[in-house]
Amino acid sequence: MRTFRFSTDAYPEHERIAAWRDLFGRALLNVDIDPQSKEDFHAEATVFRAPTLGLLRASTSPLVQGNRRRSLITNDDVTFSWLLSGRWSMSKFGRSVDLGPRDGVLSSNGEIGGAVFHEDCRYVSFRLPRATLAPLLSDPSALFVRRVPAANPALHLLQRYAELGQEDFLSASPALLAAFTRHVCDLMALALGATRDAAELARGRGLPAARLRAMQDDVRRSAHDPALSVHAIAARHGVSERYVQRVFETSGSTFTQYVTEQRLEIVYKTLRHATSAKEPISAIAYDCGFSDVSHFNRLFRQRYGCTPSEVRENSTAR
């Protein structure tokens, strides 16, 4: 895994455009970059590269970028991108498409063309070998430079998975990186138009992985709510209660166990914080979603090997 970070803030204003064009555009992406204005230009990016997948997160002032010279085309990789904010358009293969926030688009790095960022934009791109994605798609050539609407369910899951699963991508573990790559490809294929076999595979692999991530994040954010339940999570994510239970079980933890673990962790961190020293432990437990203090005390001791009071005492004694 290699990581590159670049910001025009590191350069004097009169050098920013040249630095962004040469160091980011040509050295990293093999594209030409032409800002629409030389005044107040700002851009920054973080690029993560692995052998089978690349991830780019960037923001930029309005500009035009792309492969307008054959000399810049060095591979036939494909890129799947979406904006987090702003407006942009893309032209390749004799096609043009206008895109808004969260719309997705697939492009080929092996063809002449480019993109126009019409205003300040933030965007995300995945880059991977064409041979990795093409076998999963019904008609790859017909899918380039076509708008994938933000409302597309698989695209929405891909965007959420990219946000929540980034630590897997950045992990030093080859197994986690391989799993993350497979799941991303599965979700891209579903969003674009997967073959029957690829769609079936994705529904049993990438789709549940992305949903699990989203539901785990939901639980972490709402663990303090006493009303949190498998029914509430299923309703919020548009799946059945049994589906929620099954997906959590495949991760090695039941839904109830995961909720309990998150609540215990919140209590533990709260007890170690000096600002909670005068607050009754029972009140902290209630605020973190536990309705039975005796049951909470048993679970806490099983998890941490000591009582809540001992955790507080050890923290205040330091």
C-alpha positions in Angstrom: 0.0 0.0 0.0 1.3 3.4 -1.0 -0.2 6.7 0.2 0.2 10.1 -1.5 -1.1 13.3 0.0 -1.0 16.6 -1.8 -2.3 20.1 -1.1 -1.7 23.4 -2.9 -1.6 25.0 0.5 2.0 23.8 0.7 3.0 26.1 -2.1 3.1 29.8 -2.7 0.0 31.0 -4.6 1.9 31.6 -7.8 3.2 28.0 -7.8 0.0 26.2 -6.9 -1.4 25.5 -10.4 2.0 24.3 -11.8 2.5 22.0 -8.8 -1.0 20.5 -9.0 -0.7 20.0 -12.8 2.8 18.4 -12.6 2.9 16.5 -9.4 -0.7 15.4 -9.1 -2.1 15.4 -12.6 0.9 14.1 -14.7 2.9 12.2 -12.1 0.1 10.5 -10.3 -2.9 10.4 -12.6 -1.4 10.8 -16.1 -3.9 13.6 -17.0 -3.7 17.2 -18.1 -5.2 19.8 -15.7 -6.3 23.3 -16.7 -7.9 25.5 -14.0 -10.8 27.7 -15.2 -9.3 30.6 -13.2 -5.8 31.3 -12.0 -7.1 33.3 -9.1 -7.5 31.7 -5.6 -6.9 28.2 -7.0 -7.0 25.4 -4.3 -6.9 21.7 -4.5 -5.9 18.7 -2.3 -6.0 15.0 -2.6 -5.2 11.7 -0.9 -4.3 8.8 -3.1 -4.1 5.2 -1.8 -2.6 2.7 -4.2 -2.5 -1.1 -3.9 -1.7 -3.6 -6.7 -5.3 -4.3 -7.5 -7.2 -1.1 -6.5 -6.6 2.6 -6.1 -8.7 5.1 -4.1 -8.7 8.8 -4.6 -10.3 11.4 -2.4 -9.9 15.0 -3.6 -11.3 18.5 -3.7 -10.6 21.1 -6.3 -11.4 24.6 -7.6 -13.2 24.6 -11.0 -11.0 23.0 -13.7 -10.8 20.8 -16.8 -8.8 17.5 -16.5 -8.4 14.5 -18.7 -6.4 12.5 -21.3 -6.3 14.8 -24.3 -3.0 13.4 -25.6 -2.2 9.8 -26.4 1.2 10.2 -24.7 -0.6 10.4 -21.4 -2.4 7.1 -21.8 -0.2 4.4 -20.2 -2.8 1.7 -19.3 -6.4 0.6 -19.8 -7.6 0.8 -16.2 -11.1 1.9 -15.5 -12.3 4.5 -12.9 -15.6 4.7 -11.1 -16.2 8.1 -9.6 -18.8 10.2 -7.8 -19.0 13.7 -6.5 -19.6 14.5 -2.8 -20.4 18.1 -3.7 -20.5 20.3 -6.7 -21.3 19.8 -10.4 -19.3 18.2 -13.2 -19.5 16.7 -16.6 -17.6 14.1 -18.6 -16.9 13.4 -22.2 -15.5 10.3 -23.8 -16.4 7.8 -26.5 -18.3 10.6 -28.3 -20.7 10.7 -25.3 -21.2 13.5 -22.7 -23.0 13.3 -19.4 -23.8 15.9 -16.7 -23.5 14.7 -13.1 -24.6 16.0 -9.7 -23.7 15.1 -6.1 -23.7 11.3 -5.5 -24.2 10.4 -9.2 -21.8 7.8 -10.3 -19.9 7.3 -13.6 -17.6 4.7 -15.1 -14.8 5.9 -17.4 -11.9 4.3 -19.2 -8.4 5.6 -18.7 -7.4 4.2 -22.1 -9.4 6.6 -24.1 -9.1 10.3 -25.0 -11.5 12.5 -23.1 -11.9 14.4 -19.9 -14.1 15.9 -17.2 -15.1 19.5 -16.3 -15.5 20.5 -12.7 -17.9 23.5 -13.1 -17.5 24.7 -9.5 -15.7 23.8 -6.3 -16.0 20.0 -6.0 -15.2 17.2 -3.7 -15.1 13.7 -5.2 -14.1 10.1 -4.8 -12.7 7.7 -7.4 -11.9 4.0 -7.4 -9.4 2.8 -10.0 -8.9 -0.8 -11.0 -7.7 -2.9 -13.9 -10.4 -3.2 -16.6 -9.9 -7.0 -16.6 -11.0 -7.1 -13.0 -14.4 -5.4 -13.5 -15.3 -6.3 -17.1 -16.2 -10.0 -16.5 -18.8 -8.9 -14.0 -20.7 -6.6 -16.3 -23.3 -7.4 -19.0 -21.9 -5.0 -21.5 -18.9 -3.0 -20.3 -18.5 -0.9 -23.5 -22.0 0.4 -23.3 -21.6 1.5 -19.6 -18.8 4.0 -20.0 -19.8 7.7 -19.5 -23.4 6.8 -18.4 -24.9 8.4 -15.4 -25.6 6.1 -12.5 -28.3 8.0 -10.5 -27.5 8.8 -6.9 -30.8 7.0 -6.0 -29.4 3.7 -7.3 -29.4 1.4 -4.2 -26.2 -0.4 -5.0 -24.4 2.9 -5.6 -25.6 4.2 -2.3 -24.3 1.1 -0.6 -21.0 1.4 -2.4 -20.6 5.0 -1.3 -21.3 4.1 2.3 -19.0 1.1 2.2 -16.2 3.2 0.7 -16.6 5.6 3.7 -17.0 3.0 6.4 -14.7 0.3 5.0 -11.7 2.4 4.3 -9.8 1.1 7.3 -9.9 -2.4 5.7 -8.5 -1.0 2.5 -5.7 0.8 4.4 -5.0 -2.3 6.5 -1.6 -4.0 6.1 -3.6 -7.3 5.9 -3.6 -8.7 2.4 -6.8 -10.7 3.3 -8.7 -7.5 4.3 -7.5 -5.7 1.2 -8.6 -8.6 -1.0 -12.0 -8.7 0.6 -12.5 -5.0 0.4 -11.6 -5.1 -3.4 -14.0 -7.9 -4.0 -16.8 -6.2 -2.2 -16.2 -2.9 -4.1 -16.2 -4.7 -7.4 -19.5 -6.5 -6.5 -21.2 -3.2 -5.6 -19.9 -1.5 -8.8 -21.2 -4.4 -10.9 -24.6 -4.2 -9.3 -24.8 -0.4 -9.7 -23.7 -0.6 -13.4 -25.5 -3.8 -14.6 -24.0 -7.1 -13.5 -24.3 -10.4 -15.3 -26.7 -12.9 -13.8 -23.8 -14.9 -12.2 -22.0 -11.8 -11.0 -25.3 -10.4 -9.5 -25.9 -13.7 -7.7 -22.4 -13.7 -6.3 -22.6 -10.1 -5.2 -25.8 -10.7 -3.4 -24.1 -13.3 -1.3 -20.8 -11.4 -0.9 -20.4 -7.7 -1.5 -24.0 -6.7 -0.8 -24.3 -8.3 2.7 -20.8 -7.0 3.6 -21.8 -3.4 2.8 -25.1 -3.7 4.6 -23.4 -5.1 7.6 -21.0 -2.2 7.7 -23.8 0.3 7.4 -25.9 -1.5 10.1 -22.9 -1.7 12.5 -22.3 2.0 12.0 -26.0 2.6 12.7 -25.8 0.6 15.9 -22.7 2.5 17.1 -24.4 5.8 16.5 -27.6 4.8 18.3 -26.4 2.3 20.9 -27.4 4.7 23.7 -31.1 4.5 22.7 -33.0 2.0 24.9 -35.4 1.5 22.0 -32.7 0.3 19.7 -33.8 -3.1 18.4 -33.4 -5.5 15.5 -36.8 -4.3 14.3 -35.6 -0.7 14.3 -32.4 -1.5 12.3 -34.3 -3.7 9.8 -36.8 -0.9 9.2 -34.2 1.8 8.7 -32.2 -0.4 6.2 -35.1 -1.8 4.3 -34.5 -5.5 5.1 -36.2 -8.1 7.2 -35.3 -8.7 10.9 -34.1 -12.2 10.0 -31.8 -10.7 7.4 -30.3 -8.4 10.0 -29.8 -11.3 12.4 -28.3 -13.6 9.8 -25.8 -10.9 8.5 -24.6 -10.2 12.0 -24.2 -13.9 12.7 -21.9 -14.4 9.7 -19.6 -11.8 11.2 -19.2 -13.9 14.3 -21.5 -11.9 16.6 -25.2 -11.9 17.1 -27.1 -8.6 16.8 -27.7 -8.5 20.5 -24.1 -9.2 21.3 -22.9 -6.4 19.1 -25.3 -3.9 20.6 -24.2 -4.9 24.1 -20.6 -4.6 23.2 -21.0 -1.1 21.9 -23.0 0.0 25.0 -20.4 -1.5 27.3 -17.6 0.3 25.4 -19.5 3.6 25.8 -19.9 3.1 29.5 -16.2 2.1 29.9 -14.9 5.2 28.1 -17.3 7.4 30.0 -16.1 6.0 33.4 -12.5 6.7 32.5 -13.3 10.3 31.7 -12.8 12.8 34.6 -16.0 14.8 33.7 -18.2 11.8 34.8 -16.6 11.4 38.2 -19.6 12.7 40.1 -22.3 11.1 38.0 -23.9 7.9 39.4 -22.8 4.8 37.5 -26.4 3.7 37.3 -27.3 6.9 35.5 -24.5 6.4 33.1 -25.6 2.9 32.4 -29.2 4.1 31.7 -27.9 6.8 29.4 -26.0 4.2 27.5 -29.0 2.1 26.8 -29.1 -0.4 29.7 -32.4 -0.7 31.4 -31.4 -3.2 34.2 -28.5 -2.2 36.4 -27.9 -5.6 37.9 -27.7 -7.1 34.4 -25.4 -4.3 33.3 -23.0 -5.0 36.2 -22.8 -8.7 35.4 -22.1 -8.0 31.7 -19.5 -5.3 32.5 -17.6 -7.6 34.9 -17.7 -10.4 32.3 -16.3 -8.1 29.6 -13.7 -6.2 31.5 -12.8 -8.4 34.5 -13.6 -5.8 37.0 -16.6 -3.7 38.3 -17.6 -0.3 36.9 -16.5 1.3 40.2 -13.1 -0.2 40.0 -12.6 1.3 36.5 -13.6 4.7 37.8 -11.4 4.4 40.8 -8.4 3.4 38.8 -8.9 6.2 36.3 -9.2 8.9 39.0 -6.2 7.6 40.9 -3.9 8.4 38.0 
